[in-house]
Each structure stands twice: as C-alpha cells, then as structure tokens.
Amino acid sequence: MDIKSDNDPLQLREWLQQPNTQDEWVKKLYDSYTNRFINDNNKIWSTGNIFIPLSLAGLFKLHEMNQTETWLVGIGSVILMLFWVLVAESHRAFQNKAREVANQIEREYLQLAVGPPNPHRLLTTFRFLTVQNIRWAMLVGIVIIWAVAIYYKR
C-alpha cells in the first residue's frame, strides 16, 4: 500500500502497521542520517578547498607588498581562515548529531554493536590529534606565518 496523501494520519498509521514497513522506515531514516553525516563532511572539505589556498595566496606576493599592504593582506588571510574554521565547526556539530542518531538506530533497531561515539580520533594513543584540533592548529599556523612575515617586512 502506498501513501497517497501526506495529510491523512490514519493512512500513515495503517501503512506503518503493515509487516516490514517499520523496518523499511527505520532503514530509510538510517540512510538519511548517514547521508547527512557524509554530506556535512564533504561540505567541510569542499569549503576548505577554497578558503585554505585563498588564505595562503597573499604569501606569494609578499615580496611586492609594503608594510601596510602586508598587514591588510595578513589580516584578510587570517579572517578567511577563521571563517572556514567556524563554518567547519558548524558542519561538525551537524555531523555529530547525524552520527549520534545513526549510532542510536544501529544499537536499538539494527542490533549492531557499536561503541561510544568516536570524536574523529585519528590515533587512540594521540587523542589530541582530532580533525577539529588540526583545523584550529591550521588557523594558529596561519596567524604565526603572517606574524613572522610582518615582522620581517619591517
């Protein structure tokens, strides 16, 4: 039986009570949250593909800039990198929520054994090496690079 009207709650209730319908519903929900997780990860790195090189581009013209231009381009570079990190953090929060729901579905409905949520750990012995921390380290690295460039430009 297909659902013909989204506005008829009785028809939806009957549809959900059919054999295997609830299983299909849960699988679709699981697929949806898994796809959300993957899409948010793709958004993080596709925006990174734009903003990281853009924030470093000014370094290639450093020899042609005076002190004021160096300051302005350096500040702009840091702002671009900060913008990317903040956008990535936003997508990471969405990604964590999607992962949390998918893990809950795995545990409760699909009877899969999953451990506690893994916060993007690269190596279990180096727990500080998370993708989130690496993004913030990249931002700090950009600030340091521009601070050194400005210092030697004096």
C-alpha positions as CSV (number, residue, x, y, z in Angstrom):
1,M,0.0,0.0,0.0
2,D,1.4,3.4,-1.0
3,I,0.6,6.5,0.9
4,K,-1.5,8.7,-1.3
5,S,-1.9,11.7,0.9
6,D,0.6,13.2,3.4
7,N,-2.3,14.9,5.2
8,D,-4.1,11.7,6.3
9,P,-2.6,10.5,9.6
10,L,-4.9,7.4,9.6
11,Q,-3.4,6.3,6.3
12,L,0.1,6.8,7.6
13,R,-0.7,4.8,10.8
14,E,-2.1,1.9,8.7
15,W,0.9,2.0,6.5
16,L,3.3,1.8,9.5
17,Q,1.4,-1.2,10.9
18,Q,1.9,-3.3,7.8
19,P,4.5,-6.1,8.2
20,N,8.1,-4.9,7.5
21,T,7.0,-1.3,7.0
22,Q,8.6,-0.2,10.2
23,D,11.9,-1.9,9.3
24,E,11.9,-0.1,5.9
25,W,11.1,3.2,7.6
26,V,14.0,2.8,10.1
27,K,16.4,1.8,7.2
28,K,15.3,4.9,5.3
29,L,15.9,7.1,8.4
30,Y,19.2,5.4,9.0
31,D,20.3,6.0,5.3
32,S,19.1,9.7,5.6
33,Y,21.2,10.4,8.7
34,T,24.2,8.5,7.3
35,N,24.0,10.7,4.1
36,R,23.7,13.8,6.2
37,F,26.9,12.8,8.0
38,I,28.7,12.3,4.7
39,N,27.3,15.5,3.2
40,D,28.4,17.6,6.1
41,N,31.9,16.1,5.9
42,N,32.0,16.9,2.2
43,K,30.9,20.5,2.9
44,I,33.7,21.0,5.4
45,W,36.4,19.9,3.0
46,S,34.9,21.5,-0.1
47,T,34.8,24.9,1.6
48,G,38.3,24.1,2.9
49,N,39.5,23.6,-0.7
50,I,38.5,27.2,-1.4
51,F,39.4,29.0,1.8
52,I,42.7,27.4,2.7
53,P,44.5,28.2,-0.6
54,L,42.8,31.6,-0.7
55,S,44.1,32.4,2.8
56,L,47.6,31.4,1.7
57,A,47.6,33.2,-1.7
58,G,48.8,36.5,-0.3
59,L,52.1,34.9,0.8
60,F,53.1,34.5,-2.9
61,K,53.0,38.3,-3.4
62,L,54.7,39.2,-0.1
63,H,57.8,40.4,-1.8
64,E,55.8,43.0,-3.8
65,M,53.9,44.4,-0.8
66,N,54.8,47.3,1.5
67,Q,54.2,47.2,5.3
68,T,50.6,48.4,5.2
69,E,49.6,46.0,2.4
70,T,51.2,43.1,4.2
71,W,49.2,43.9,7.3
72,L,46.0,44.2,5.4
73,V,46.5,41.0,3.4
74,G,47.6,39.2,6.5
75,I,44.5,40.2,8.4
76,G,42.4,39.2,5.5
77,S,44.1,35.9,5.3
78,V,43.5,35.2,9.0
79,I,39.8,36.3,8.7
80,L,39.4,33.9,5.7
81,M,40.9,31.0,7.6
82,L,38.9,31.8,10.8
83,F,35.7,31.9,8.6
84,W,36.5,28.4,7.3
85,V,37.2,27.0,10.8
86,L,33.9,28.5,12.1
87,V,31.9,27.1,9.1
88,A,33.6,23.7,9.6
89,E,32.7,23.7,13.3
90,S,29.1,24.4,12.4
91,H,29.1,21.5,10.0
92,R,30.9,19.3,12.5
93,A,28.1,20.0,15.0
94,F,25.5,18.9,12.4
95,Q,27.7,15.9,11.6
96,N,28.0,14.8,15.2
97,K,24.2,15.0,15.6
98,A,23.7,12.9,12.5
99,R,26.3,10.3,13.7
100,E,24.6,10.2,17.1
101,V,21.2,9.4,15.6
102,A,22.7,6.8,13.2
103,N,24.5,5.2,16.1
104,Q,21.3,5.1,18.1
105,I,19.5,3.4,15.2
106,E,22.3,0.9,14.9
107,R,22.1,0.0,18.6
108,E,18.4,-0.1,19.0
109,Y,16.9,-1.2,15.7
110,L,19.6,-2.8,13.6
111,Q,21.1,-4.7,16.6
112,L,24.6,-3.7,15.6
113,A,27.3,-3.5,18.3
114,V,28.8,0.0,18.2
115,G,30.9,1.5,20.9
116,P,30.6,5.0,22.2
117,P,30.7,7.8,19.7
118,N,34.2,8.4,18.4
119,P,35.0,12.1,18.1
120,H,37.1,11.8,14.9
121,R,40.1,10.3,16.6
122,L,43.0,9.7,14.2
123,L,45.1,7.6,16.7
124,T,43.9,6.4,20.0
125,T,47.2,7.0,21.6
126,F,47.3,10.6,20.4
127,R,43.8,11.8,21.4
128,F,44.7,15.4,20.9
129,L,45.0,14.7,17.1
130,T,41.4,15.2,16.2
131,V,40.4,16.7,12.9
132,Q,38.8,19.5,14.9
133,N,42.1,20.3,16.7
134,I,44.0,20.1,13.4
135,R,41.7,22.7,11.9
136,W,42.3,25.1,14.8
137,A,46.1,24.3,14.6
138,M,46.0,25.3,10.9
139,L,44.4,28.7,11.9
140,V,47.1,29.2,14.5
141,G,49.7,28.3,11.9
142,I,48.3,31.0,9.5
143,V,48.5,33.6,12.3
144,I,52.1,32.6,13.0
145,I,53.1,32.7,9.4
146,W,51.7,36.2,8.9
147,A,53.2,37.4,12.2
148,V,56.6,36.3,11.0
149,A,56.0,37.8,7.5
150,I,55.0,41.1,9.1
151,Y,58.0,41.1,11.5
152,Y,60.5,40.5,8.7
153,K,58.8,43.0,6.4
154,R,59.7,45.9,8.8
